[in-house]
Structures are given as C-alpha cells and as structure tokens.
Amino acid sequence: MYIVPIAWLYVAFMMAVAEATSSQGTVLGAFFTFVLYGLMPIGLVLYFMGTPARRRQRLEREAEEAQAYLATQAAQAALAAQAAAAPMAEPVPEPAQAKGSLSPASQQTNTGELPPGDFVAPVRKEP
C-alpha cells in the first residue's frame, strides 16, 4: 500500500538533489521542491486514504461507549430494583419541640430586612 508514496518521495527527493546540485539551483529551492512536490502531496494522499480507517475506529469506539453506557444503566436498574425489594426501615421520629419555640423553618439568619417566617423577598417595583 505504501509503495506508491515511497516511490513518489524518492522521485521528489531526486528532483531536490538535481536542483541543489545544478549550477543555477539553490539548496533553498531544493528544500521547497521536496516539500511542495513531495511531502505535501503525499501527506494529503495518505490523509485521505486513512479516512475510512479513522471512521471505522471512531464507530467502533462509539459502539463500545454505548455498550458501556447500557451496561451501567442495567447495573443501576438492578440496584434500584434490589433497593425497592428490600424491606423499608421505619422512619426515625423527630424529637418533639418545646412549646413556644420557633420551628427551624421560621428561624432565619438575615440582617433584619425580612420579618421572621417570610421566605420570599418582596418584589421591588421600579417607578
């Protein structure tokens, strides 16, 4: 599969060598010849040739993730079913409050802007 890209790189390398050793050529010109005629086209060709393999790997990874997700969901459902089948424990009674004491809901730690027992701030309307 890689014989054609290797052969093309060989040809581009030989073109670069010919440019570098020519009486009118330069090493910089040889470098750009190798990069523009060899590396860039071969890089694009190999990238496009590898697209189906990358897609196949992505689909396999997504399938594995979906299977892992379904297995996790099944395990959670089994735990929920097991918890539902277990006998319910009796609720612990709350201690009785003394007469005259405030309920925890009415005890607020505010700066005095709201009266005790007022849970929602009044809406201020702009004139």
C-alpha positions in Angstrom: 0.0 0.0 0.0 2.9 2.4 0.8 4.9 1.6 -2.3 3.5 4.4 -4.4 4.1 7.1 -1.7 7.6 5.8 -1.1 8.3 5.9 -4.9 6.9 9.4 -5.1 9.0 10.7 -2.3 12.1 9.1 -4.0 11.3 11.0 -7.2 10.7 14.2 -5.3 14.0 13.7 -3.4 15.9 13.1 -6.7 14.3 16.3 -8.1 15.5 18.2 -5.0 19.0 16.8 -5.3 19.1 17.7 -9.0 18.0 21.3 -8.1 20.6 21.6 -5.3 23.5 20.3 -7.5 22.5 22.3 -10.5 24.6 25.4 -11.4 21.6 27.6 -11.3 19.8 25.9 -8.4 20.0 26.6 -4.7 19.6 24.5 -1.5 16.6 26.6 -0.5 15.0 25.8 -3.9 15.7 22.1 -3.4 14.1 22.2 0.0 10.9 23.8 -1.3 10.9 21.4 -4.3 11.0 18.5 -1.9 8.3 20.0 0.4 5.9 21.2 -2.3 6.4 18.3 -4.7 6.9 15.5 -2.2 5.8 15.9 1.4 2.6 18.0 0.9 1.0 15.9 -1.8 1.9 12.6 -0.2 0.7 13.9 3.2 -2.7 14.8 1.6 -3.0 11.4 -0.2 -2.1 9.4 2.9 -4.6 11.5 5.0 -7.4 10.9 2.5 -6.5 7.2 2.2 -6.7 6.9 6.0 -10.1 8.4 6.3 -12.1 5.1 6.1 -9.9 3.6 8.8 -10.3 6.6 11.1 -14.1 6.4 10.6 -14.2 2.7 11.3 -12.2 3.3 14.6 -14.5 6.1 15.6 -17.6 4.0 15.0 -16.1 1.1 17.0 -15.2 3.4 19.9 -18.7 4.9 19.9 -20.2 1.4 19.9 -18.0 0.4 22.9 -19.1 3.6 24.7 -22.7 2.8 24.0 -22.3 -0.8 25.3 -20.6 0.5 28.4 -23.4 3.1 29.0 -26.1 0.4 28.6 -24.2 -1.9 31.0 -24.0 0.9 33.5 -27.7 1.7 33.1 -28.6 -2.0 33.6 -26.5 -2.2 36.7 -28.1 0.9 38.1 -31.6 -0.5 37.3 -30.7 -3.8 39.1 -29.5 -1.8 42.1 -32.7 0.2 42.1 -34.8 -3.0 41.9 -32.8 -4.5 44.7 -33.3 -1.5 46.8 -37.0 -1.4 46.1 -37.4 -5.1 47.0 -35.6 -4.6 50.3 -37.8 -4.1 53.4 -38.3 -0.4 54.2 -36.8 0.7 57.5 -39.1 2.6 59.9 -38.6 6.3 59.8 -36.9 7.8 62.8 -39.3 10.1 64.7 -38.3 13.7 65.1 -37.8 15.0 68.7 -40.8 17.0 70.0 -40.3 20.7 70.2 -41.0 22.6 73.3 -44.0 24.9 73.3 -43.2 28.5 72.3 -40.0 27.6 70.4 -39.7 28.6 66.8 -39.7 26.0 64.1 -36.5 25.6 62.2 -38.2 26.9 59.0 -39.0 30.2 60.7 -35.6 30.8 62.1 -33.7 32.9 59.6 -30.2 34.3 59.8 -30.8 37.5 57.9 -29.8 41.1 58.6 -33.3 42.1 59.6 -34.6 43.1 56.2 -37.2 40.4 56.3 -39.6 39.5 59.1 -39.2 36.0 60.6 -41.1 33.4 58.7 -41.0 35.3 55.4 -39.2 33.0 53.0 -39.6 35.0 49.8 -38.3 38.5 49.5 -40.9 41.1 48.4 -40.7 42.2 44.8 -39.5 45.7 44.4 -41.2 47.6 41.7 -39.4 50.4 39.9 -41.3 53.7 39.4 
